[in-house]
Amino acid sequence: TKISITDNDSPLLRALSKTQTFSSRNDNQSPFGSNSYAISPLATEDPTPLALYADCGAHSAITLHGRRLFRDTVQRLNEQIQTLPKVQEGEKPTG
């Protein structure tokens, strides 16, 4: 899903530079209405920023184990992204 961010205080905008996790956050900045979520940028070379987002719904909290799992997943995904062949704009991927 492509999201246009117009609020400079949005946690989605802050997540483009580092991994962020929030648990039981009660304010109007929680994306998609969830009080407990994690968001992290992905290391792509695309000019459009890409982030991975996960949440526990409106009432659950992300456990410490869940936060660690999210960070590990982001790290491994970023490592794998770097091994993918580069595709130029307009070019069809092979494989």
C-alpha positions as CSV (number, residue, x, y, z in Angstrom):
1,T,0.0,0.0,0.0
2,K,1.4,3.4,-0.9
3,I,0.8,6.1,1.8
4,S,1.3,9.8,1.4
5,I,2.5,11.3,4.7
6,T,1.7,15.0,5.3
7,D,2.2,15.1,9.1
8,N,5.9,15.9,10.0
9,D,5.3,14.3,13.4
10,S,4.0,11.0,12.0
11,P,5.7,7.9,13.4
12,L,5.6,6.5,9.9
13,L,7.9,9.4,8.7
14,R,10.3,8.9,11.7
15,A,10.5,5.2,10.9
16,L,12.1,5.9,7.5
17,S,15.4,6.4,9.4
18,K,15.3,3.7,12.1
19,T,13.3,0.9,13.6
20,Q,10.6,2.0,16.0
21,T,8.4,-0.1,18.3
22,F,5.5,1.1,20.3
23,S,3.5,-0.7,22.9
24,S,0.2,0.5,24.3
25,R,0.6,3.9,22.8
26,N,-2.5,6.0,23.4
27,D,-2.4,8.9,21.1
28,N,-3.7,10.0,17.7
29,Q,-0.4,9.2,15.9
30,S,-0.7,5.5,16.0
31,P,-1.0,4.3,12.4
32,F,-4.0,2.3,11.3
33,G,-5.6,2.7,14.8
34,S,-3.3,0.2,16.5
35,N,-1.8,1.0,19.9
36,S,1.0,-1.6,19.6
37,Y,3.2,-1.7,16.5
38,A,6.6,-1.9,15.0
39,I,7.9,-0.2,11.9
40,S,11.2,-0.2,10.2
41,P,12.8,1.1,6.9
42,L,13.9,-1.5,4.3
43,A,17.2,-1.0,2.6
44,T,16.1,-0.6,-1.0
45,E,17.7,1.7,-3.6
46,D,14.3,2.8,-4.8
47,P,13.7,6.5,-4.5
48,T,10.3,5.8,-2.8
49,P,10.9,4.8,0.8
50,L,9.8,1.4,1.8
51,A,9.0,0.2,5.4
52,L,7.9,-3.0,7.1
53,Y,5.0,-2.6,9.5
54,A,3.5,-5.1,12.0
55,D,0.9,-4.6,14.7
56,C,-0.9,-6.5,17.4
57,G,-4.3,-4.9,17.0
58,A,-5.9,-2.4,19.3
59,H,-5.6,-4.2,22.6
60,S,-2.5,-6.4,22.7
61,A,1.1,-5.4,23.4
62,I,4.2,-6.3,21.5
63,T,6.4,-8.5,23.8
64,L,10.1,-8.1,24.1
65,H,10.5,-11.4,22.2
66,G,8.2,-10.0,19.5
67,R,10.3,-6.8,19.2
68,R,13.5,-8.8,18.9
69,L,11.9,-11.1,16.3
70,F,10.8,-8.0,14.3
71,R,14.3,-6.5,14.4
72,D,15.9,-9.8,13.4
73,T,13.4,-10.2,10.5
74,V,14.2,-6.7,9.3
75,Q,17.9,-7.3,9.5
76,R,17.6,-10.6,7.5
77,L,15.3,-9.1,5.0
78,N,17.7,-6.1,4.4
79,E,20.6,-8.6,3.9
80,Q,18.5,-10.5,1.3
81,I,17.5,-7.4,-0.5
82,Q,21.1,-6.5,-1.0
83,T,21.7,-9.8,-2.8
84,L,18.9,-9.3,-5.3
85,P,19.9,-8.3,-8.9
86,K,19.3,-4.7,-9.7
87,V,16.4,-3.9,-12.1
88,Q,16.5,-0.7,-14.0
89,E,13.3,1.3,-14.5
90,G,11.2,-0.1,-17.4
91,E,13.2,-3.4,-17.3
92,K,11.4,-6.7,-16.6
93,P,12.9,-8.8,-13.8
94,T,14.3,-12.1,-14.9
95,G,13.9,-15.4,-13.0
